[in-house]
Amino acid sequence: GDAELIQDRGWDLVIGHPPCTFLANSGLTWLYRDPVLRKGQLIANAAVFRRMRDVRAPFVAIENSKMHRYAKALVGIDTPTQYIHPWQHGTGHTKPTALHLTGLPPLKPSCVVYCVALSCAECRLLWV
């Protein structure tokens, strides 16, 4: 269902995962390949993001990929509250995930994997 129907009903905490397909920096190439179709989808995804970000709740956490400059302009942000990576939370992978937080402190790393540059097999040896 659509979160818009219930998002402003007095919740204490709202955690949103708006679509990132057309907002993500990793998908910017596709915007140039089919600009007519993708521009409409980009604008629609930005509207969903803004709606979730602007929800009336004291605590809001919105997760999304690292955005390209056009997406940032459409949603009206420059930088998120913080970027987190899987390697900060127990797995040896890198993928910046943006968190836009309202009324919440930034996440603290819970299980840092220091061997990000190593292969998975080498990382496993360090944890045995």
Phi, psi and omega in degrees: 000175182266123181297337181303330183290337184233358191293333183251043181256029175086024179293148174281321184227132174236126176244119185243143176232073181292156180300138183246357186310316185258357178262337188290140176303326182293339181258009184300325180304321183292334178297323180283332183285329180217069190296327183294308180292313186289330179297319177297319179291323176299313180296319179295316179296322178296322178295320177296316179301311181299319180298317179291320181295325185267015180300149179271092178204147181291333182233121182225133174231119178244125180255138176199166177288171174295125186270151172277169188296328180291320178295316178302319179294319182290325180271348175080034177232158174255308179222151176284175175299317179197161169251138174240159179230152176302327182295343177278352185226036167103000177229143187277050180238156174244132174193105181294126176240125183274138173242128176250108189247138174234121178074007181237147176283156175299151176292145174256142177306137184255332181200083186289130175258108186280354185256046181303323183283347182274162176288165180300322180297317179294323178296318181299324180297327180289337184262357182278000000 
